[in-house]
Amino acid sequence: MKLTHARAVGLMVLVTLLWSTAGVVTRQLEAARSFEVTFWRSFFTLASLLVILPFFQGQAVFGKIRKAGKALWLSGICWGVMFTAFMVALTLTTVANVLVTLALGPFITALMTRVFIGHRIPARTWLSIGLASLGIAWMYGGQMDLGSQLAGTLVALLVPLAGACNWTVVQHSGAHGENIDLVPSVLMGAALSALVTLPLALPFSATPHDVMRLALLGLFQLAIPCVLAVLCAGVLKAPEVALLALLEVIFGILLAWLGAGEVPGASVLTGGALVIGALLVNELIGWRQRA
Protein backbone atom coordinates (compact mmCIF):
# COMPACT_ATOMS: atom_id res chain seq x y z
CA MET A 1 0.00 0.00 0.00
CA LYS A 2 1.76 3.13 -1.24
CA LEU A 3 1.08 6.35 0.67
CA THR A 4 2.08 9.90 -0.12
CA HIS A 5 2.99 12.18 2.77
CA ALA A 6 -0.32 14.06 2.55
CA ARG A 7 -2.34 10.86 2.49
CA ALA A 8 -0.40 9.47 5.44
CA VAL A 9 -1.17 12.61 7.46
CA GLY A 10 -4.86 12.35 6.59
CA LEU A 11 -4.86 8.66 7.45
CA MET A 12 -3.22 9.33 10.84
CA VAL A 13 -5.94 11.89 11.61
CA LEU A 14 -8.50 9.16 10.87
CA VAL A 15 -6.54 6.74 13.08
CA THR A 16 -6.64 9.13 16.05
CA LEU A 17 -10.36 9.69 15.51
CA LEU A 18 -10.97 5.93 15.59
CA TRP A 19 -8.79 5.53 18.70
CA SER A 20 -10.74 8.27 20.47
CA THR A 21 -14.11 6.48 20.22
CA ALA A 22 -13.41 4.13 23.16
CA GLY A 23 -14.57 6.58 25.83
CA VAL A 24 -17.93 7.51 24.35
CA VAL A 25 -18.76 3.90 23.42
CA THR A 26 -17.86 2.68 26.93
CA ARG A 27 -20.26 5.22 28.43
CA GLN A 28 -23.11 3.78 26.35
CA LEU A 29 -22.79 0.20 27.61
CA GLU A 30 -25.79 -1.22 29.46
CA ALA A 31 -24.42 -3.89 31.81
CA ALA A 32 -20.79 -4.78 31.01
CA ARG A 33 -18.28 -3.38 33.49
CA SER A 34 -14.54 -3.27 34.21
CA PHE A 35 -12.74 -6.50 33.28
CA GLU A 36 -15.62 -7.81 31.17
CA VAL A 37 -15.40 -4.69 29.01
CA THR A 38 -11.67 -5.25 28.65
CA PHE A 39 -12.07 -8.94 27.82
CA TRP A 40 -14.62 -8.46 25.06
CA ARG A 41 -12.70 -5.63 23.39
CA SER A 42 -9.43 -7.61 23.50
CA PHE A 43 -11.19 -10.77 22.27
CA PHE A 44 -12.72 -9.01 19.28
CA THR A 45 -9.43 -7.23 18.57
CA LEU A 46 -7.70 -10.61 18.49
CA ALA A 47 -10.38 -12.08 16.23
CA SER A 48 -10.13 -9.11 13.87
CA LEU A 49 -6.33 -9.22 13.69
CA LEU A 50 -6.39 -12.95 12.93
CA VAL A 51 -8.19 -11.97 9.71
CA ILE A 52 -6.54 -8.61 8.96
CA LEU A 53 -2.87 -9.45 9.51
CA PRO A 54 -2.69 -12.43 7.12
CA PHE A 55 -4.30 -10.18 4.52
CA PHE A 56 -1.48 -7.61 4.86
CA GLN A 57 1.48 -9.87 5.68
CA GLY A 58 0.40 -13.32 4.54
CA GLN A 59 0.81 -16.49 6.58
CA ALA A 60 4.36 -15.37 7.45
CA VAL A 61 2.97 -13.34 10.35
CA PHE A 62 2.20 -16.57 12.25
CA GLY A 63 5.72 -17.80 11.62
CA LYS A 64 7.08 -14.64 13.23
CA ILE A 65 4.99 -15.32 16.32
CA ARG A 66 6.10 -18.98 16.53
CA LYS A 67 9.74 -17.90 16.32
CA ALA A 68 9.25 -14.96 18.67
CA GLY A 69 12.25 -14.06 20.78
CA LYS A 70 12.36 -12.44 24.21
CA ALA A 71 12.05 -8.91 22.83
CA LEU A 72 8.91 -9.68 20.83
CA TRP A 73 7.29 -11.31 23.86
CA LEU A 74 8.16 -8.31 26.03
CA SER A 75 6.59 -6.05 23.41
CA GLY A 76 3.49 -8.25 23.36
CA ILE A 77 3.22 -8.09 27.16
CA CYS A 78 3.44 -4.30 26.99
CA TRP A 79 0.61 -4.19 24.45
CA GLY A 80 -1.42 -6.48 26.71
CA VAL A 81 -0.93 -4.16 29.69
CA MET A 82 -1.93 -1.14 27.58
CA PHE A 83 -5.09 -2.82 26.25
CA THR A 84 -6.13 -3.92 29.74
CA ALA A 85 -5.27 -0.83 31.78
CA PHE A 86 -6.86 1.59 29.30
CA MET A 87 -10.31 0.03 29.42
CA VAL A 88 -10.25 -0.57 33.19
CA ALA A 89 -9.25 3.07 33.74
CA LEU A 90 -12.21 4.25 31.64
CA THR A 91 -14.54 2.45 34.05
CA LEU A 92 -12.97 4.17 37.07
CA THR A 93 -12.56 7.81 36.03
CA THR A 94 -13.54 10.30 33.34
CA VAL A 95 -12.50 10.02 29.70
CA ALA A 96 -10.68 13.37 29.93
CA ASN A 97 -8.60 12.23 32.91
CA VAL A 98 -7.59 9.01 31.15
CA LEU A 99 -6.67 10.67 27.85
CA VAL A 100 -4.62 13.48 29.37
CA THR A 101 -2.75 10.94 31.52
CA LEU A 102 -2.02 8.93 28.38
CA ALA A 103 -0.58 12.07 26.77
CA LEU A 104 2.38 11.79 29.17
CA GLY A 105 3.68 8.87 27.08
CA PRO A 106 6.37 10.80 25.13
CA PHE A 107 7.85 12.23 28.34
CA ILE A 108 7.91 8.89 30.14
CA THR A 109 9.49 7.32 27.08
CA ALA A 110 12.20 10.00 27.04
CA LEU A 111 12.98 9.36 30.71
CA MET A 112 13.01 5.58 30.32
CA THR A 113 15.28 5.63 27.27
CA ARG A 114 17.60 8.00 29.15
CA VAL A 115 17.88 5.60 32.09
CA PHE A 116 18.09 2.28 30.25
CA ILE A 117 19.61 3.18 26.88
CA GLY A 118 21.47 6.39 27.63
CA HIS A 119 19.60 8.67 25.21
CA ARG A 120 20.24 12.34 25.94
CA ILE A 121 17.18 14.38 26.94
CA PRO A 122 17.24 17.93 25.49
CA ALA A 123 16.66 20.90 27.76
CA ARG A 124 13.38 21.67 25.95
CA THR A 125 12.07 18.23 26.95
CA TRP A 126 13.01 18.75 30.62
CA LEU A 127 11.13 22.07 30.53
CA SER A 128 8.12 20.42 28.90
CA ILE A 129 8.18 17.64 31.52
CA GLY A 130 8.04 20.28 34.24
CA LEU A 131 5.12 22.08 32.60
CA ALA A 132 3.23 18.85 32.01
CA SER A 133 3.76 17.80 35.64
CA LEU A 134 2.35 21.14 36.73
CA GLY A 135 -0.67 20.56 34.49
CA ILE A 136 -1.27 17.09 35.94
CA ALA A 137 -0.98 18.46 39.49
CA TRP A 138 -3.51 21.17 38.63
CA MET A 139 -5.91 18.63 37.15
CA TYR A 140 -5.91 16.26 40.08
CA GLY A 141 -5.12 18.57 42.99
CA GLY A 142 -8.79 19.02 43.80
CA GLN A 143 -9.61 15.34 43.30
CA MET A 144 -7.18 13.67 45.68
CA ASP A 145 -9.99 12.93 48.12
CA LEU A 146 -11.95 11.01 45.48
CA GLY A 147 -10.67 7.43 45.70
CA SER A 148 -12.17 6.21 42.45
CA GLN A 149 -10.84 9.17 40.46
CA LEU A 150 -7.34 8.68 41.85
CA ALA A 151 -7.50 4.91 41.31
CA GLY A 152 -8.56 5.46 37.70
CA THR A 153 -5.68 7.86 37.14
CA LEU A 154 -3.14 5.41 38.58
CA VAL A 155 -4.48 2.60 36.39
CA ALA A 156 -4.39 4.91 33.34
CA LEU A 157 -0.76 5.72 34.17
CA LEU A 158 0.10 2.07 33.46
CA VAL A 159 -0.65 2.72 29.77
CA PRO A 160 2.10 5.30 29.07
CA LEU A 161 4.46 3.35 31.35
CA ALA A 162 3.90 0.16 29.35
CA GLY A 163 4.12 2.14 26.10
CA ALA A 164 7.43 3.65 27.16
CA CYS A 165 8.74 0.21 28.09
CA ASN A 166 7.58 -1.09 24.71
CA TRP A 167 9.42 1.58 22.72
CA THR A 168 12.52 1.18 24.90
CA VAL A 169 12.60 -2.56 24.18
CA VAL A 170 12.13 -1.90 20.45
CA GLN A 171 14.88 0.74 20.31
CA HIS A 172 17.28 -1.35 22.39
CA SER A 173 16.72 -4.38 20.17
CA GLY A 174 17.13 -2.30 17.02
CA ALA A 175 20.43 -0.93 18.32
CA HIS A 176 21.64 -4.52 18.73
CA GLY A 177 20.61 -5.60 15.24
CA GLU A 178 17.28 -7.22 16.17
CA ASN A 179 14.38 -5.47 14.44
CA ILE A 180 10.96 -6.12 15.98
CA ASP A 181 7.88 -6.15 13.81
CA LEU A 182 5.30 -4.47 16.02
CA VAL A 183 2.34 -5.86 14.06
CA PRO A 184 2.46 -9.45 15.42
CA SER A 185 3.24 -8.13 18.89
CA VAL A 186 -0.09 -6.24 18.81
CA LEU A 187 -1.86 -9.55 18.12
CA MET A 188 0.06 -11.16 20.98
CA GLY A 189 -0.92 -8.32 23.28
CA ALA A 190 -4.61 -8.73 22.45
CA ALA A 191 -4.39 -12.47 23.11
CA LEU A 192 -2.65 -11.97 26.47
CA SER A 193 -5.16 -9.30 27.53
CA ALA A 194 -8.11 -11.57 26.67
CA LEU A 195 -6.60 -14.56 28.51
CA VAL A 196 -5.75 -12.60 31.67
CA THR A 197 -9.09 -10.82 31.95
CA LEU A 198 -11.32 -13.80 31.08
CA PRO A 199 -11.44 -15.32 34.60
CA LEU A 200 -11.88 -11.83 36.10
CA ALA A 201 -14.76 -11.09 33.70
CA LEU A 202 -16.85 -14.12 34.72
CA PRO A 203 -19.77 -14.39 35.11
CA PHE A 204 -20.63 -12.39 32.00
CA SER A 205 -23.30 -9.73 32.37
CA ALA A 206 -22.99 -8.00 28.99
CA THR A 207 -26.17 -7.67 26.97
CA PRO A 208 -26.22 -8.35 23.21
CA HIS A 209 -26.19 -4.54 22.82
CA ASP A 210 -22.95 -4.38 24.84
CA VAL A 211 -21.29 -7.24 22.97
CA MET A 212 -22.09 -5.63 19.63
CA ARG A 213 -20.60 -2.31 20.69
CA LEU A 214 -17.48 -3.96 22.11
CA ALA A 215 -17.09 -5.97 18.90
CA LEU A 216 -17.14 -2.71 16.96
CA LEU A 217 -14.51 -1.31 19.36
CA GLY A 218 -12.28 -4.33 18.83
CA LEU A 219 -12.46 -3.95 15.05
CA PHE A 220 -12.71 -0.21 14.42
CA GLN A 221 -11.16 1.34 17.56
CA LEU A 222 -8.15 -0.94 17.86
CA ALA A 223 -7.48 -3.55 15.15
CA ILE A 224 -7.93 -1.45 12.00
CA PRO A 225 -6.30 1.79 13.30
CA CYS A 226 -3.31 -0.14 14.67
CA VAL A 227 -2.65 -1.65 11.23
CA LEU A 228 -3.12 1.75 9.56
CA ALA A 229 -0.79 3.41 12.09
CA VAL A 230 1.94 0.92 11.19
CA LEU A 231 1.52 1.85 7.51
CA CYS A 232 1.66 5.58 8.31
CA ALA A 233 4.76 5.16 10.46
CA GLY A 234 6.58 3.96 7.37
CA VAL A 235 5.99 7.34 5.69
CA LEU A 236 5.82 9.94 8.48
CA LYS A 237 8.66 11.01 10.74
CA ALA A 238 8.43 10.28 14.46
CA PRO A 239 7.81 13.94 15.48
CA GLU A 240 4.92 14.13 13.01
CA VAL A 241 3.37 10.96 14.40
CA ALA A 242 3.75 12.26 17.98
CA LEU A 243 2.04 15.54 17.08
CA LEU A 244 -0.82 13.87 15.24
CA ALA A 245 -1.32 11.39 18.09
CA LEU A 246 -2.24 14.31 20.37
CA LEU A 247 -5.46 14.62 18.37
CA GLU A 248 -6.73 11.51 20.16
CA VAL A 249 -6.91 13.48 23.41
CA ILE A 250 -8.88 16.31 21.79
CA PHE A 251 -11.19 14.02 19.82
CA GLY A 252 -11.77 11.75 22.81
CA ILE A 253 -12.77 14.56 25.18
CA LEU A 254 -15.05 16.13 22.57
CA LEU A 255 -16.76 12.83 21.73
CA ALA A 256 -17.35 12.01 25.40
CA TRP A 257 -18.69 15.54 25.88
CA LEU A 258 -21.02 15.47 22.87
CA GLY A 259 -21.93 11.79 22.80
CA ALA A 260 -22.12 10.90 26.49
CA GLY A 261 -22.71 14.24 28.22
CA GLU A 262 -19.43 13.90 30.16
CA VAL A 263 -18.53 17.56 30.62
CA PRO A 264 -14.86 17.99 31.66
CA GLY A 265 -14.29 20.13 34.74
CA ALA A 266 -12.51 23.47 34.61
CA SER A 267 -9.41 22.03 36.28
CA VAL A 268 -9.27 19.22 33.71
CA LEU A 269 -9.55 21.67 30.81
CA THR A 270 -6.92 24.02 32.25
CA GLY A 271 -4.47 21.31 33.30
CA GLY A 272 -5.06 19.32 30.13
CA ALA A 273 -4.39 22.39 27.99
CA LEU A 274 -1.09 22.87 29.84
CA VAL A 275 -0.10 19.23 29.26
CA ILE A 276 -1.02 19.29 25.56
CA GLY A 277 0.64 22.68 25.12
CA ALA A 278 3.86 21.40 26.69
CA LEU A 279 3.84 18.37 24.40
CA LEU A 280 3.07 20.49 21.35
CA VAL A 281 5.87 23.00 22.01
CA ASN A 282 8.38 20.22 22.72
CA GLU A 283 7.57 18.35 19.51
CA LEU A 284 7.44 21.48 17.33
CA ILE A 285 10.85 22.69 18.54
CA GLY A 286 12.31 19.21 18.03
CA TRP A 287 10.79 19.03 14.56
CA ARG A 288 12.30 22.40 13.57
CA GLN A 289 15.71 21.46 14.94
CA ARG A 290 15.73 18.22 12.97
CA ALA A 291 14.64 20.08 9.84
Secondary structure by P-SEA (a helix, b strand, c coil): ccccaaaaaaaaaaaaaaaaaaaaaaaacccccaaaaaaaaaaaaaaaaaaccccccccaaaaaaaaccaaaaaaaaaaaaaaaaaaaaaacccaaaaaaaacaaaaaaaaaaaacccccccaaaaaaaaaaaaaaaaacccccccaaaaaaaaaaaaaaaaaaaaaaaaaaaaaacccccaaaaaaaaaaaaaaaaccccccccccaaaaaaaaaaaccccaaaaaaaaaaaacccaaaaaaaaaaaaaaaaaaaaaaccccccaaaaaaaaaaaaaaaaaaaaaaaaac
